[in-house]
Structures are given as structure tokens and as C-alpha cells.
């Protein structure tokens, strides 16, 4: 149970993280700082990938508990 709760919390935090990066990138774009925005978008992509792995782990744990 603890592992599932941890995976769910990690998923939530990673989602907040990549959304924050995306918002910051949008602000930088508006200010004309395209290179910095591009870097933040790449970081958001990496965090989104981590989140997908965490989500898969949570699903696996949840399926294991249903048995």
C-alpha cells in the first residue's frame, strides 16, 4: 500500500513540475527569450517521460493489490 501511495504522490508532483516548466517557457516566449523557453520545454518533456514511468509503476502496483 505504501508503494502505491508513494507512486501516486510522485505522479502528482511530476505533473506539477512539468506544468510549471511549461508555464515558465510560455512566459519566456512572450518575452522573446526563445532559447531559454526551448530549454525549459525539453526539461518538461523529460519530466513528462518520468511521469509516464511512474504512472505505469502505479498501475502495476494497483493491479498487484487487486489480486
C-alpha positions as CSV (number, residue, x, y, z in Angstrom):
1,X,0.0,0.0,0.0
2,X,2.8,2.4,0.9
3,X,4.5,1.9,-2.5
4,X,1.2,2.7,-4.3
5,X,0.7,5.9,-2.3
6,X,4.3,6.9,-3.0
7,X,3.9,6.3,-6.7
8,X,0.7,8.3,-6.8
9,X,2.3,11.2,-4.9
10,X,5.3,11.1,-7.3
11,X,3.0,11.2,-10.2
12,X,1.2,14.3,-8.8
13,X,4.5,16.1,-8.1
14,X,5.9,15.3,-11.5
15,X,2.8,16.6,-13.2
16,X,3.1,19.9,-11.2
17,X,6.7,20.1,-12.1
18,X,6.3,19.8,-15.9
19,X,3.3,22.1,-15.9
20,X,5.4,24.7,-14.1
21,X,8.2,24.3,-16.7
22,X,5.6,24.7,-19.5
23,X,4.1,27.9,-17.9
24,X,7.6,29.4,-17.4
25,X,8.5,28.5,-21.0
26,X,5.4,30.3,-22.3
27,X,6.3,33.4,-20.3
28,X,9.8,33.3,-21.7
29,X,8.4,33.0,-25.2
30,X,6.3,36.1,-24.6
31,X,9.4,38.0,-23.5
32,X,11.2,36.9,-26.6
33,X,13.6,34.6,-24.8
34,X,13.2,31.7,-27.2
35,X,16.3,29.8,-26.4
36,X,15.6,29.7,-22.7
37,X,12.0,28.6,-23.4
38,X,13.3,25.8,-25.6
39,X,15.5,24.5,-22.7
40,X,12.5,24.5,-20.3
41,X,10.3,22.7,-22.8
42,X,13.0,20.0,-23.2
43,X,13.1,19.7,-19.4
44,X,9.3,19.5,-19.3
45,X,9.5,16.6,-21.9
46,X,12.0,14.8,-19.7
47,X,9.8,15.2,-16.6
48,X,6.7,14.1,-18.6
49,X,8.6,10.9,-19.6
50,X,9.5,10.2,-15.9
51,X,5.8,10.8,-15.0
52,X,4.7,8.2,-17.6
53,X,7.1,5.6,-16.0
54,X,5.8,6.5,-12.5
55,X,2.2,6.1,-13.8
56,X,3.0,2.7,-15.2
57,X,4.5,1.7,-11.9
58,X,1.4,2.9,-10.0
59,X,-0.8,0.9,-12.4
60,X,1.3,-2.2,-11.9
61,X,1.2,-1.8,-8.1
62,X,-2.5,-1.2,-8.2
63,X,-3.1,-4.3,-10.3
64,X,-1.0,-6.4,-7.9
65,X,-3.1,-5.2,-5.0
66,X,-6.3,-6.1,-6.7
67,X,-5.3,-9.8,-6.9
